[in-house]
Amino acid sequence: MDMLFKLLAEHVYLILFVSLILEFVALPIPGETMMAVAGVMGYSGHANYFLMILSGSLGTIIGMQLSYEVGRRLGRKAIDKYGSYIGLTKPRMNQATKFFNKYGPIVIFIAYYLPGVRHILGYFSGISKVDAKKFHIYSTVGGILWVFTFITMGYILGPSWKYVFHIIHKYGVILFLVALIALIIFLIYKKLGKKDFLIELKIQAKYLTPIVLLIVIVAGFIVNKLGNNMKAIDNVIYTALGLLLAIVLFLYIKLNLKNRTTDNLLVVVDYQVDFVDGSLGFSEAKDIEDNIEDKIKDYLSKEQDIVFTLDTHDEGYLETREGKHIPIEHCLRDSNGHKIYGKIDNYKGSAKRIFEKDTFGSLELARFISRSDYKKVEFVGLVSNICVLSNIILVQNYNKNIDIIVDLNSTLSGDKEINDTLHIYLKSLGVKVK
């Protein structure tokens, strides 16, 4: 390592460029420290600040793109072949891809500042087939900001950079733990919805408030007794945050074991603009709007749960199996056609959950119901012989003892023959038909 820093002093631009490429190939090179040292050289007048930013940024960008390409070309084949043995199944990898495409900028910008995480970011993104254009843009911007941060720190602070570097890393761990706690709380909120989250918060507050207060009081007492022993104080803070993290993680696991639910559930399937009067719409679809609204009002008046499913597609839909079967773009994310149609949209705020799905049926919905205590599940919406039927079959496969109900006045297909014969197929599946 000393040799590396000696070379840095003699060939700062070249070493920055090459070492940062190698860092993102996952070699154990202290990139942040090297950039800070290079910044100090600029502070002392031995190197040009802007050329260091340029060489460091180029090295970071090239290294990240190389690791992405290696993951995309080689890693995915290995995952497809052997991933199931370690839990990396295709559905899970696809979920990871969706998550990254949705939260990509935040993930990348944070990952650069986390040792160990940034080294695998490119490989993972390539393996999970994250959108290449998005990845290249976000990783380039994030990489330049990362390089700018540490070279500038050394350039401005000079020899005192080590102290600041230590402070950044120390509080970085604290911020990471706080962010992780906040993320888990957010996931609990997303799982329960606002109404049930507040109910659960009141229930858990009775038991957890004394525990949290005890942790805070004990931690404060110990910190006060330790005086100027900063290392020991840091350990106390880490321990307190670790305990809080363990508490919220326990709650998250507990809530995932079983959903808090009512006796009955109404599932409103894909009653969206594109299926009513959009790209796949048909005139009769509007006729069931009032019936669906009456169902929703009835369930809510009896304080029973309702959920929505939303057919949701991204760019590239026509390349999928479904896209080749139904070659018409529809329900594209964030488009007008993706929205819930008409008056029914007014009730999405009352839904216990909204399930976005990119296939006819929602596995997430079926699993949600399997972790619940519903006795009856009623389906309404569109299209009766495709998405409604697919969700019924999935729910049946996951839930053998639940009664499933369909009111033929609240679901339709654009095909009259299907509408006339649907009850036959539903009854053959054991569905109660109204």
Buried (B, 14 or more C-beta within 10 A) or exposed (E): EEEEBEBBEEEBBEBBBBBBBBBBBBEEBBBBBBBBBBBBBBBEEEBBBEEBBBBBBBBBBBBBBBBBBBBBEEBBEEBBEEBEEEEBBEEBBEEBBBEBBEEBBEBBBBBBBEEEBBBBBBBBBBBBBBBBEBBBBBBBBBBBBBBBBBBBBBBBBEEEBBEBBEEBEBEEBEEBBBEBBEEBBEBBBEBBBEEBBEEBBEEBEEEBEEEBEEBEEBBEEBBEEBEEEEEBBBEBBBBBBEBBBEBBEEBBEEBEEEBBBBEBBBBBBBBBBBBBBBBBBBEEBBEBBBBBBEBBEEBBEEEBBBBBBBBBBBEEBEEBEBBEEBEEBBBBBEBEBBBBBBEBBEBBEBBBBBBBBBBBBBBBBBBBBBBBEBEBBBBBBBBBBBBBBBBBBBBBEBBEEBBBBBBBBBBBBBBEEBBEEBBEBBEEEEBEBE
